[in-house]
């Protein structure tokens, strides 16, 4: 397993794996509720939205996959990076996702349409960390270029 996260309620866990899958687990019973495949390389990060209604997986294959938690349906496959996606994060409202990539950029995606609505460029090396602030109007990124940047979303 390369990444895992609890949902806010604490009753589910999502895990990402070197086997190119992500899994949703029931914490109380320890049973796997869902296995999602489709990535063609290792899953590096996973994240639940704050409401728990959505989750996302990010992969070395350069894509992220957004799922509906209740139905398990794939909502969108997010494509646009030129290299692996090492980190994903939802805004507090669950309406946007930011992806951080080894291609030295971050992208902000609309969760309803799956479209890229903003590209954050300026780092000179791989970006390995990203997060929205509490209000969802700023994003912080961390890069191997030894800098952090704050962006208005």
N, CA and C of each residue as an Amber inpcrd file, in Angstrom:
protein
   459
   0.8460000  -1.1740000   0.0000000   0.0000000   0.0000000   0.0000000
   0.8900000   1.2350000   0.0000000   0.5500000   2.2000000  -0.8510000
   1.3610000   3.4070000  -0.9360000   0.6890000   4.6230000  -0.3180000
  -0.6260000   4.5840000  -0.1250000  -1.3440000   5.7260000   0.4420000
  -2.6570000   5.2560000   1.0420000  -3.1120000   5.9540000   2.0730000
  -4.4100000   5.6230000   2.6650000  -4.9850000   6.8530000   3.3500000
  -6.2980000   6.8750000   3.5060000  -6.9620000   7.9910000   4.1820000
  -8.3170000   7.5440000   4.7040000  -8.6490000   8.0130000   5.9280000
  -9.9940000   7.8490000   6.4700000 -10.9240000   8.8850000   5.8500000
 -12.2200000   8.5540000   5.7480000 -13.2050000   9.5860000   5.4630000
 -13.4590000  10.3570000   6.7630000 -14.1690000  11.4840000   6.6740000
 -14.3770000  12.3380000   7.8500000 -15.1510000  11.6150000   8.9500000
 -16.1130000  10.7900000   8.5700000 -16.9140000  10.0490000   9.5490000
 -16.1060000   8.9690000  10.2500000 -15.0030000   8.5510000   9.6440000
 -14.1480000   7.5420000  10.2520000 -14.6130000   6.1140000  10.0700000
 -15.6170000   5.8940000   9.2270000 -16.1130000   4.5350000   9.0400000
 -15.5810000   3.8630000   7.7740000 -14.9270000   4.6420000   6.9000000
 -14.3400000   4.1010000   5.6760000 -12.8740000   4.5110000   5.5700000
 -12.1080000   3.6650000   4.9170000 -10.7190000   3.9680000   4.5680000
 -10.5510000   3.6600000   3.0900000  -9.8160000   4.5140000   2.4070000
  -9.4250000   4.2260000   1.0270000  -7.9250000   3.9860000   1.0280000
  -7.4970000   3.0150000   0.2250000  -6.0680000   2.7180000   0.1140000
  -5.6810000   2.6450000  -1.3540000  -4.4740000   3.1160000  -1.6510000
  -3.9070000   3.0170000  -2.9870000  -2.7210000   2.0840000  -2.9500000
  -2.4600000   1.3880000  -4.0440000  -1.4770000   0.3170000  -4.0020000
  -0.5640000   0.2800000  -5.2200000   0.5630000  -0.3600000  -5.0140000
   1.5090000  -0.6120000  -6.0970000   0.8970000  -1.5290000  -7.1630000
  -0.1760000  -2.2590000  -6.8180000  -0.8200000  -3.1620000  -7.7770000
  -1.7720000  -2.4330000  -8.7330000  -1.7080000  -1.0790000  -8.7510000
  -2.4620000  -0.2240000  -9.6730000  -3.9350000  -0.0920000  -9.3190000
  -4.3070000  -0.4650000  -8.1010000  -5.6980000  -0.3890000  -7.6780000
  -5.8570000   0.5180000  -6.4650000  -7.1000000   0.8960000  -6.2020000
  -7.4420000   1.4930000  -4.9150000  -8.6360000   0.7130000  -4.3710000
  -8.7280000   0.6920000  -3.0470000  -9.7600000  -0.1000000  -2.3860000
 -10.4330000   0.7360000  -1.3130000 -11.7220000   0.5140000  -1.1500000
 -12.4820000   1.1400000  -0.0730000 -12.7760000   0.0520000   0.9570000
 -12.4900000   0.3770000   2.2280000 -12.6130000  -0.5770000   3.3270000
 -13.6150000  -0.0920000   4.3660000 -14.3920000  -1.0150000   4.9060000
 -15.2690000  -0.7350000   6.0420000 -14.4300000  -0.9080000   7.3030000
 -14.2780000   0.1570000   8.0670000 -13.4120000   0.1340000   9.2450000
 -13.9380000  -0.8240000  10.3040000 -15.2520000  -0.8510000  10.4940000
 -15.8340000  -1.6690000  11.5630000 -15.6820000  -3.1710000  11.3140000
 -15.8230000  -3.5800000  10.0490000 -15.7860000  -5.0110000   9.7350000
 -14.4620000  -5.4630000   9.1150000 -13.6470000  -4.5170000   8.7040000
 -12.3800000  -4.7950000   8.0060000 -12.5800000  -5.4350000   6.6360000
 -13.7890000  -5.3320000   6.0980000 -14.0640000  -5.8950000   4.7760000
 -13.7990000  -4.8620000   3.6840000 -13.2900000  -5.3680000   2.5830000
 -13.1090000  -4.5320000   1.3990000 -14.4670000  -4.3950000   0.7050000
 -14.9230000  -3.1570000   0.5340000 -16.2220000  -2.8990000  -0.0780000
 -16.1360000  -2.7290000  -1.5870000 -14.9600000  -2.2810000  -2.0530000
 -14.8300000  -1.9690000  -3.4680000 -13.3660000  -1.9980000  -3.8810000
 -13.1010000  -2.5330000  -5.0570000 -11.7700000  -2.5060000  -5.6570000
 -11.8870000  -1.7800000  -6.9880000 -11.0920000  -0.7430000  -7.1500000
 -11.1130000   0.0330000  -8.3890000  -9.8030000  -0.1620000  -9.1360000
  -9.9070000  -0.5680000 -10.3860000  -8.7430000  -0.7120000 -11.2460000
  -8.9220000   0.2220000 -12.4350000  -7.9320000   0.3040000 -13.2590000
  -7.9940000   1.1780000 -14.4300000  -6.7140000   1.9540000 -14.6210000
  -5.9970000   2.2190000 -13.5190000  -4.6880000   2.8350000 -13.6660000
  -3.7410000   1.8180000 -14.2980000  -2.7430000   2.3080000 -15.0080000
  -1.7780000   1.4180000 -15.6510000  -0.4330000   1.4250000 -14.9460000
  -0.3730000   2.0700000 -13.7830000   0.8400000   2.0840000 -12.9760000
   0.4260000   2.2790000 -11.5160000   1.3860000   2.2820000 -10.6310000
   1.1630000   2.3750000  -9.1850000   0.2870000   3.5660000  -8.7960000
  -0.6250000   3.3520000  -7.8540000  -1.4180000   4.4330000  -7.2760000
  -0.5900000   5.0630000  -6.1600000  -0.2850000   6.3530000  -6.3010000
   0.5970000   7.0540000  -5.3610000  -0.1430000   7.7880000  -4.2520000
  -1.3850000   8.2210000  -4.5170000  -2.1250000   8.9580000  -3.5020000
  -3.6140000   8.7410000  -3.6920000  -4.3430000   8.8480000  -2.5870000
  -5.7970000   8.7540000  -2.5820000  -6.3360000   9.8050000  -1.6190000
  -7.5760000  10.2350000  -1.8490000  -8.1730000  11.2290000  -0.9610000
  -9.6910000  11.1690000  -1.0420000 -10.3410000  11.3590000   0.1100000
 -11.7880000  11.5510000   0.1830000 -12.0940000  13.0390000   0.1480000
 -13.2420000  13.4050000  -0.4080000 -13.7410000  14.7670000  -0.2420000
 -14.1860000  14.9260000   1.2130000 -14.3270000  16.1610000   1.6750000
 -14.7100000  16.4120000   3.0760000 -16.0470000  15.7710000   3.4260000
 -16.9880000  15.7650000   2.4980000 -18.2930000  15.1550000   2.7560000
 -18.2410000  13.6310000   2.6780000 -17.1850000  13.0980000   2.0710000
 -17.0680000  11.6520000   1.8920000 -17.8340000  11.1210000   0.7040000
 -18.4760000  11.9990000  -0.0520000 -19.2970000  11.5520000  -1.1730000
 -18.4760000  11.2040000  -2.4170000 -17.2040000  11.6170000  -2.4290000
 -16.3310000  11.3520000  -3.5610000 -14.9620000  10.9290000  -3.0520000
 -14.2480000  10.2000000  -3.8920000 -12.8370000   9.9440000  -3.6110000
 -12.0750000   9.9390000  -4.9190000 -10.7590000  10.0980000  -4.7970000
  -9.9160000  10.2130000  -5.9770000  -8.6420000   9.4120000  -5.7770000
  -8.1320000   8.8730000  -6.8670000  -6.8420000   8.1770000  -6.8570000
  -5.9280000   8.8520000  -7.8680000  -4.6310000   8.8950000  -7.5410000
  -3.6210000   9.4930000  -8.4250000  -2.5370000   8.4700000  -8.6820000
  -2.0170000   8.4700000  -9.9050000  -1.1250000   7.3850000 -10.2940000
   0.1470000   7.8600000 -10.9810000   1.1080000   6.9500000 -10.9890000
   2.3350000   7.1610000 -11.7470000   2.0450000   7.2070000 -13.2450000
   0.8610000   6.7550000 -13.6690000   0.5200000   6.7860000 -15.0920000
   0.1190000   8.1790000 -15.5770000   0.1320000   9.1800000 -14.6710000
  -0.1740000  10.5630000 -15.0500000  -1.6400000  10.9090000 -15.0520000
  -2.4760000  10.0180000 -14.5270000  -3.9080000  10.2940000 -14.4690000
  -4.4050000  10.2480000 -13.0270000  -5.5590000  10.8650000 -12.8330000
  -6.2930000  10.7560000 -11.5760000  -7.6920000  10.2640000 -11.9280000
  -8.2770000   9.4870000 -11.0320000  -9.6030000   8.9200000 -11.2860000
 -10.5260000   9.3030000 -10.1330000 -11.6310000   9.9650000 -10.4820000
 -12.5880000  10.4840000  -9.5080000 -13.8060000   9.5650000  -9.4630000
 -14.1590000   9.1300000  -8.2450000 -15.2540000   8.1720000  -8.0490000
 -16.3440000   8.7410000  -7.1460000 -17.5590000   8.2490000  -7.3370000
 -18.6720000   8.5000000  -6.4350000 -18.6290000   7.4200000  -5.3580000
 -18.6190000   7.8190000  -4.0910000 -18.4710000   6.8430000  -3.0040000
 -19.6880000   5.9250000  -2.8890000 -20.8890000   6.4800000  -2.9580000
 -22.1040000   5.6760000  -2.7590000 -22.2660000   4.6020000  -3.8270000
 -22.1190000   4.9730000  -5.0820000 -22.3370000   4.0180000  -6.1700000
 -21.0600000   3.2850000  -6.5790000 -19.9090000   3.8830000  -6.2680000
 -18.6380000   3.3190000  -6.7100000 -18.3190000   3.6170000  -8.1600000
 -19.1830000   4.3920000  -8.8250000 -19.0110000   4.6760000 -10.2470000
 -17.8530000   5.6370000 -10.4930000 -17.1290000   5.3880000 -11.5700000
 -16.1010000   6.3170000 -12.0310000 -16.8020000   7.5350000 -12.6120000
 -16.5360000   8.7050000 -12.0430000 -17.1440000   9.9390000 -12.5380000
 -16.3110000  10.5500000 -13.6570000 -14.9850000  10.6180000 -13.4340000
 -14.0950000  11.2230000 -14.4330000 -12.7010000  10.6360000 -14.3230000
 -12.0500000  10.5100000 -15.4710000 -10.6190000  10.2620000 -15.4960000
  -9.9740000  11.5790000 -15.8930000  -9.0980000  12.0910000 -15.0440000
  -8.4740000  13.3900000 -15.2490000  -7.1420000  13.1970000 -15.9500000
  -7.0590000  13.7140000 -17.1780000  -5.8610000  13.5880000 -18.0050000
  -5.3680000  14.9720000 -18.3930000  -4.0490000  15.1580000 -18.3810000
  -3.4770000  16.4290000 -18.7980000  -2.0460000  16.6160000 -18.3380000
  -1.6280000  15.8670000 -17.3250000  -0.2420000  15.9420000 -16.8760000
   0.6610000  15.1250000 -17.8000000   1.9360000  15.5320000 -17.8730000
   2.9190000  14.8400000 -18.7000000   3.7530000  13.8290000 -17.9150000
   3.4690000  13.6780000 -16.6320000   4.2360000  12.7640000 -15.7850000
   3.3560000  12.3200000 -14.6170000   3.9350000  11.5530000 -13.7060000
   3.1860000  11.0010000 -12.5820000   2.5190000  12.0810000 -11.7340000
   1.3970000  11.7230000 -11.1490000   0.7060000  12.5780000 -10.1840000
   0.9900000  12.0010000  -8.8010000   1.6640000  12.7910000  -7.9650000
   2.0970000  12.2830000  -6.6650000   1.1650000  12.6710000  -5.5210000
   0.3020000  13.6710000  -5.7390000  -0.5560000  14.1430000  -4.6470000
  -1.8590000  14.6890000  -5.2310000  -2.9660000  14.4350000  -4.5150000
  -4.2770000  14.9860000  -4.8770000  -4.9500000  15.5190000  -3.6210000
  -5.7630000  16.5570000  -3.7860000  -6.4950000  17.1180000  -2.6450000
  -7.7710000  17.7870000  -3.1370000  -8.8480000  17.6020000  -2.3710000
 -10.1240000  18.2690000  -2.6410000 -10.1460000  19.6220000  -1.9520000
 -10.9050000  20.5710000  -2.5190000 -11.2140000  21.7840000  -1.7660000
 -12.2840000  21.4120000  -0.7340000 -12.4940000  22.2450000   0.2910000
 -13.4620000  21.8950000   1.3450000 -14.8850000  21.6650000   0.8280000
 -15.2450000  22.3370000  -0.2480000 -16.5940000  22.2160000  -0.7910000
 -16.7820000  20.9630000  -1.6560000 -15.6800000  20.3300000  -2.0550000
 -15.7620000  19.1480000  -2.9070000 -16.0260000  19.4600000  -4.3600000
 -15.9010000  20.7250000  -4.7450000 -16.1820000  21.1350000  -6.1200000
 -14.9370000  21.1980000  -6.9960000 -13.7670000  21.1410000  -6.3790000
 -12.4960000  21.2130000  -7.0910000 -11.5220000  20.1880000  -6.5100000
 -10.6160000  19.7340000  -7.3600000  -9.5190000  18.8530000  -6.9630000
  -8.2440000  19.4560000  -7.5310000  -7.1630000  19.4290000  -6.7450000
  -5.8560000  19.8430000  -7.2510000  -4.9770000  18.6060000  -7.3470000
  -4.2210000  18.5170000  -8.4490000  -3.2930000  17.4130000  -8.6670000
  -1.8870000  17.9860000  -8.7830000  -0.9250000  17.3460000  -8.1160000
   0.4800000  17.7700000  -8.1600000   1.2800000  16.7250000  -8.9250000
   2.1630000  17.1990000  -9.8110000   2.8290000  16.2700000 -10.7100000
   4.3380000  16.4720000 -10.7930000   4.9940000  15.4240000 -11.2210000
   6.4280000  15.4860000 -11.5140000   6.7060000  16.3280000 -12.7550000
   5.6760000  16.7070000 -13.5070000   5.8770000  17.5750000 -14.6750000
   6.0360000  19.0450000 -14.2980000   6.1960000  19.3290000 -12.9920000
   6.4470000  20.6620000 -12.4470000   5.2090000  21.5530000 -12.4340000
   4.0400000  20.9520000 -12.5790000   2.8060000  21.7460000 -12.5610000
   1.7710000  21.1070000 -11.6420000   0.8120000  21.9330000 -11.2510000
  -0.4090000  21.4690000 -10.5950000  -1.5610000  21.8600000 -11.4940000
  -2.6060000  21.0930000 -11.4300000  -3.8200000  21.4230000 -12.1780000
  -5.0010000  21.3830000 -11.2220000  -5.9300000  22.2970000 -11.4520000
  -7.1630000  22.3490000 -10.6690000  -8.2870000  21.8850000 -11.5880000
  -9.0690000  20.9540000 -11.0850000 -10.1140000  20.3000000 -11.8750000
 -11.4820000  20.5490000 -11.2510000 -12.4820000  20.7450000 -12.0930000
 -13.8660000  20.8440000 -11.6610000 -14.4110000  19.4270000 -11.4880000
 -14.9250000  19.1030000 -10.2960000 -15.3700000  17.7350000 -10.0440000
 -16.6740000  17.3860000 -10.7720000 -17.4850000  18.3820000 -11.0990000
 -18.7450000  18.1080000 -11.8060000 -18.4980000  17.7460000 -13.2720000
 -17.6020000  18.4850000 -13.9300000 -17.3720000  18.2830000 -15.3630000
 -16.1310000  17.4590000 -15.6690000 -15.1770000  17.4150000 -14.7340000
 -13.9120000  16.7310000 -14.9810000 -12.9360000  17.5490000 -15.7980000
 -13.2610000  18.8180000 -16.0240000 -12.3900000  19.6880000 -16.8290000
 -11.3440000  20.3950000 -15.9860000 -10.1750000  20.6060000 -16.5850000
  -9.1330000  21.4000000 -15.9480000  -9.5420000  22.8630000 -16.0360000
  -9.5970000  23.5390000 -14.8850000 -10.0170000  24.9400000 -14.8600000
  -8.8670000  25.8860000 -14.5470000  -7.7210000  25.3400000 -14.1480000
  -6.5760000  26.1850000 -13.8230000  -5.3060000  25.3340000 -13.8650000
  -4.2380000  25.9070000 -14.4240000  -2.9310000  25.2600000 -14.4200000
  -1.9740000  26.1390000 -13.6300000  -1.2930000  25.5510000 -12.6590000
  -0.3790000  26.2850000 -11.7930000   1.0450000  25.9260000 -12.2050000
   1.7340000  26.8720000 -12.8400000   3.0750000  26.6260000 -13.3540000
   4.0270000  27.6800000 -12.8370000   5.2670000  27.2730000 -12.5680000
   6.2740000  28.1860000 -12.0710000   7.3560000  27.4990000 -11.2610000
   7.0550000  26.3250000 -10.7180000   8.0960000  25.5570000 -10.0320000
   9.1030000  25.0550000 -11.0660000  10.3380000  24.8530000 -10.6280000
  11.3840000  24.4020000 -11.5370000  11.7470000  22.9330000 -11.3410000
  11.0050000  22.2410000 -10.4810000  11.2250000  20.8080000 -10.2720000
   9.8850000  20.1750000  -9.8890000   9.8920000  18.8830000  -9.7380000
   8.7160000  18.0900000  -9.4000000   7.9470000  18.6710000  -8.2070000
   6.6280000  18.6760000  -8.3110000   5.7650000  19.0970000  -7.2040000
   5.2690000  17.8410000  -6.5090000   5.4880000  17.7730000  -5.2080000
   5.1420000  16.5660000  -4.4660000   4.0810000  16.8010000  -3.3990000
   3.6180000  18.0410000  -3.2530000   2.6260000  18.3240000  -2.2170000
   1.7060000  19.4400000  -2.6850000   0.4230000  19.3480000  -2.2890000
  -0.5420000  20.3950000  -2.6120000  -1.7060000  20.3050000  -1.6290000
  -2.2960000  21.4510000  -1.3330000  -3.4440000  21.4780000  -0.4290000
  -4.2050000  22.7810000  -0.6090000  -5.5090000  22.7200000  -0.4140000
  -6.3480000  23.9170000  -0.3540000  -6.3680000  24.4290000   1.0760000
  -6.5590000  25.7390000   1.2370000  -6.7930000  26.2810000   2.5750000
  -8.2380000  25.9830000   2.9780000  -8.5860000  26.3260000   4.2140000
  -9.8950000  25.9970000   4.7760000 -11.0550000  26.5720000   3.9610000
 -10.9050000  27.7630000   3.4300000 -11.9730000  28.3760000   2.6310000
 -11.9870000  27.8730000   1.1890000 -10.8910000  27.2900000   0.7350000
 -10.8250000  26.7770000  -0.6320000 -10.4520000  27.8060000  -1.6640000
  -9.9950000  28.9900000  -1.2280000  -9.6590000  30.0340000  -2.2020000
  -8.1600000  30.1930000  -2.4380000  -7.3340000  29.4300000  -1.7230000
  -5.8950000  29.4120000  -1.9460000  -5.3990000  27.9750000  -1.9660000
  -4.3150000  27.7680000  -2.7000000  -3.6600000  26.4620000  -2.7870000
  -2.1960000  26.6650000  -2.4400000  -1.6320000  25.7540000  -1.6630000
  -0.1980000  25.7540000  -1.4190000   0.3960000  24.5370000  -2.1160000
   1.5650000  24.7360000  -2.7400000   2.2760000  23.6450000  -3.3930000
   3.6900000  23.5730000  -2.8460000   4.2260000  22.3720000  -2.7820000
   5.6010000  22.1530000  -2.3520000   6.3450000  21.3770000  -3.4180000
   7.5820000  21.8150000  -3.6940000   8.3370000  21.2490000  -4.8040000
   9.7340000  20.8150000  -4.3810000  10.3040000  19.9300000  -5.1830000
  11.6970000  19.5330000  -4.9920000  12.6600000  20.6680000  -5.3470000
  12.1370000  21.7990000  -5.8580000  12.9950000  22.9630000  -6.0940000
  13.2370000  23.7510000  -4.8030000  12.8200000  23.1620000  -3.6700000
  13.0000000  23.7430000  -2.3200000  12.1780000  25.0020000  -2.0890000
  11.0390000  25.1040000  -2.7910000  10.1430000  26.2340000  -2.5480000
   8.7130000  25.7390000  -2.3460000   7.9580000  26.5620000  -1.6560000
   6.5090000  26.4270000  -1.5870000   5.9330000  27.6540000  -2.2670000
   4.8260000  27.5060000  -2.9030000   4.1490000  28.6360000  -3.5370000
   2.6950000  28.6400000  -3.1000000   2.1560000  29.8310000  -2.9640000
   0.7390000  29.9960000  -2.6380000   0.0670000  30.6080000  -3.8540000
  -1.0270000  30.0040000  -4.2510000  -1.7510000  30.3870000  -5.4720000
  -3.1980000  30.7070000  -5.1010000  -3.7860000  31.6720000  -5.7720000
  -5.2220000  31.9380000  -5.6330000  -5.9520000  30.9860000  -6.5590000
  -6.9550000  30.3100000  -6.0020000  -7.6930000  29.3390000  -6.8470000
  -8.9480000  29.9550000  -7.4290000
